Amino acid sequence: RPWTSNDDRRAGLTAWLDHYNLDRHHLGIRGKTPIDRINNGRGQYI
């Protein structure tokens, strides 16, 4: 996708990373999201 500005690109990347790591279930890790597989992920500080 062509971006019209660096700010648009940054916003798109942030949204994509959030989806990929927080929402998308990965078959390679038994249907979990990457954030579910790590300790001390964002918002999971223990």
N, C-alpha and C positions, 0 to 999 in steps of 0.2 A: 504494500500500500504506500503510495507517495504521501508524505507528510507536508503540510503547508508551513509548519514552523517547528522549531526545536521544542517548544512548549507542548505542542500537539503530540509530537513523538514521545516525549517524556510521559505525558498523561496516558497515552496508549500503552506504553510499556508497563507502567504501573498497574493498569487494569488487567493486562494480560498476565503479568506475574502473579497477581492476586488470584486470578482464576486458576492458573496452572498449579499453584502451590496450596491454595486454600479450598478450592471448590471441586476441582477435577479429580475424579477417582482413577487411580492408575492400576491397571491389571497386573503389572509386574510386582506390585507390592500388596497383592491380595485385596484390591479394591479400596485401599485406603488413600487418603490424600497425603502428599509429602509432609504437610505440617503435622499430621497424626503420627508420623514415623520418627519424629525427632523430639528430644527433650529440650525444654527451654525455648520453644519456638515463640514467635510473636504472640503476646498475650497469654503465654503459658508458663510464665516464670514461677519456678518453685524453689 
